Amino acid sequence: MNEFLIVSFYTPNYRRYAKKLEASIIKVNSTRDERLPALKYEIHKIPPRSWEVATALKARFIFNRLMVQSRDVVWIDADAILHKYPSLFLDIQCDFAAHLRTWRHIKNELLSGTLYFKNTARVHSLVRQWMNRCKNQPNEWDQIHLRTALDLNDTVFFERLPIEYCTIFDDQNRKKINPVIEHFQASRKVRRGEL
């Protein structure tokens, strides 16, 4: 059984979302089957930054958490909530996992809202590559850098997360999905200047 830590961070304008994420974790913990371990989590507040700069920090933040933890790390964006216990992470047999979404004109887009990282040297190398790409091109979307780092790395065993682990609240198929983790895309409001 994998031991994992849920991690996230938020800037001040995402505080209310981060509080909902934390409340959802607490609720899932209180209603979980007692044979399952309690979910451990860390949700950190960071100073105000632009959306692009904040997302570029995600790689470094995850790398730091991997370095100070003995557990695997599950990143969940601060504007998400858990509906159920994410039991897949207890038994997942890979180095790295993310959901790949195909829609409209994009095939197999790596979504970085929910990510699983096994705490191994191979994964440390992948995250270092991702971190360096984000540092060198901070205005490029972090998930594009992560996909590129993954594509250039042939030692990491990747597994695709099911859509239930990275459900977008207004997905056209949302009514057919029974989400474990649901994302509310607050970044859309940030980019429109509403947050």
N, C-alpha and C positions, 0 to 999 in steps of 0.2 A: 504494500500500500504506500503510495506516494504521500509524503508530507508536503503541503504547499501553503504558501502565504499569499493572500490577496493584497495587492498594493495598488495605490492610486495617488494622484496629487491633484490639487485644484488651486486656481488663482482666486482672489477674493470675489470676483463676479460669478464664480461657479459655486460659491459656498452652499447655497440652498440645494443645489444638485448633489453635492458631496454629502450633505446631511441625509438626503433621501437614500443615497447608496448605503451609508452606514446604517441607517434604520432598517433597510431591507436585509442587510447581513445579520443584524441582531435578531430580526424576526425569523429568518431562516434558521438561525442557531437555536432559537427557542422552540421551534416546531419540528426540528430534525428528528429522525430516528435516532435513538440514544446509542445505537451501535456505531453510528457515524461520528468521527471526531468533530469537535467544535471547529468552526471556521475561524482561522486566525487572520487578522487583517491590519494594515497600516494605511491610513489616508492622511497625507501630509498637505499642509497649506504652504504655498510658495508665493513669493512677492508678485505683484501685478506685472504682466508681460503681454505682448501681443499674442494672438492665438498661434501664429506661425512659430514664434520663438518658444512659446510654452510647449508646443508639440515636439519641437526639435530637442527639448530637454528630456523627453520621455526615455530615450535610449540611455542616457547617462544615469538617470534616476533608477531605471531597472538594473543597469550594470552594478550600481552601488548597492542595491538591495541584494543582488546575487552574491556580492562579495562579503556582505556582513551576515548573511543567513546561511544556515545549513539546509534549508528547505528549498524546494522548487518554488518558483514565483509565478503567480497569475496576475497579469495586469488587467484591470477593468477601468475604462474611462469613468471619470467622476460623474458624468451625466447618465449613468446607467443604474439599473436596479436588478437585484436578484429576486426571482419569483420562487425558485426552488433551490435545493441543495445541489451544487455543481459536482455531482458524484463522478462524472467522467474523469475529472482531474485526479481522483484517487488511484485509478488503474490505467491511465493513459500510458502507452508504451512508445514514446517518441522523445526526441530532443526538444522540439519546438512545434507548436501548433497555433494555427490561426484559421479564421474562416476566409474562404475564397468565394467572392460573389461575382456572378456573371449577370449583367444587366445591360440593357440598351446596347451601346457600342463598346462596352468594356468586358473582356473575358478574363475570368479568374483574378479579379482585383483583390489583393490582400487587404483585409480590413484590420486595423490595429486597435479596435475598441476592446476586444478580449484577446489576450495572448497568453500562451503557456510556455514557460521556459524551464527545462530541466536544469538543475544546477550542476553542470558539467563543464569541463574545459572546452569541449566543442562548442557549447552554447556561449560560453564567455567570449570565444573568438568571434562568433557570429554577432553578438551584441556589440563588441568592440568595433567591428566593421560598420555596423549600423550607426553607432555613436560617432565615428569619424566622418561618415558621410553627412550626418546631420550637422556636425560642427563646421564642416567645410562648405555646406550649402544650406544654411539655416532657414532660408525662405522656401525651400522645396519641402513638400509634404512628407512627414516622417514615415508614413506607411509606404511611400514610393521608395525611400531609401532602404527600408527594411526588406522590401521585396527584391530590390537589386542585390543587397547583401546576401539574401537567401539564395538567389539564383546563381551567384558567384561562388557559393560555398557547397562543395559536393560531399562534405563529411557529416553534415547535420541531417538527421533523420526527421523529416517533416511529416506532420499529419494534419489533415484538414479538419477543423472543428465543424460540427454540424451547425446549421443556421440557428438552432435553438440556443446556442451559446453566444450568438452575436446578432440577435434579432433587432432590426431597426423598426421603431414604433410605427412608422407609416409605410412600411414595405407593402407592396400591392398584395402580397400573400399573407400579411400579418394575421388575418382571421383564421387561416389554416394552420398557423404555427402555435405551439404551446411552449412559449419561451422559458428558458432557464435564466438567461441574462438578456435584458432588454435595454437598448440604447435610445436616448431621446434627442440626440443630435443638437445639443445646445450651441455647438459651433456655428450652426446656420444663423442663429440669432446674433452671435458675436460678429460674424462677417457682415451682417446687415446693420450693425450698430445698435441692436436692440438690447444688448446685455452689457 
